[in-house]
C-alpha cells in the first residue's frame, strides 16, 4: 500500500520556465511534508518542508503548496535551471504516536534543458 | 559541521554471505534511520534508532538488523544475502524534536552476485 505517490516518473522543462512536481498521499495522519533532491551517486538532500497547518511555504526559487482536502502537494521551481536536473522525492511524516519514520514517494526525474 | 558518513561506499558480496554497513551521524544528531533504495521503488524504510533503542521497524525480513552505539553511530547487518538485496542503502540522521528533516549520507551501494 503506497501511501505517498508521485505519479509522474519524469518531467522535462526548458531552462527559465516553471517546474511543477506533484505528490499525492492517502494517509490523513500525515502532518508534515518534505521534498528532497537526489543526484546520482549522492544521498538525498533536503530542499523544503511544510507543516499541515500551512498551505504554502517559500524558499528562494522553491515553493511548496499543500492542499489538505485533496491530499495533494506540489513543488514549484521558478525559474528552473539545468542544475536542478535530479530526482525529486516527496516524503511525509506522522508526528503523532510512535511513528519515527518518513514515508517516501518513488520520485520524479526532472530534466531541465538549456 | 561534517555531514553523515557511510562506509563502505561500494560493496560486492555473493549470495549467502552477510554484510555490515556503518553510519556516523551528524554531530549532535541522536536519531539514525536506514532506508533501502532500489530502482523504481523510492526509499523504503528499514528501521530507526534513538539512544541505542530501535523505535520503529519497516516491513523487511529478519535478515535485516541494526544497532546503535552510545556515540550515536549505527550499523546495519544483512545476513544470508539474496540477489534482491542489491540496492543503495542510505542512512539519515536527525534531531528528533520539532521539524523532522532528515539528513542523508551518500549511501552504500551493495551488489549481490
Interface residues (C-beta under 8 A of the other chain):
Chain A: X32 X34 X36 X41 X42 X43 X44 X45 X46 X49 X89 X91 X93 X95 X98 X99 X100 X101 X102 X103 X104 X105 X106 X107
Chain B: X4 X31 X33 X35 X40 X41 X42 X43 X44 X45 X48 X50 X55 X56 X58 X90 X92 X96 X99 X100 X101 X102 X103 X104 X105 X106 X107
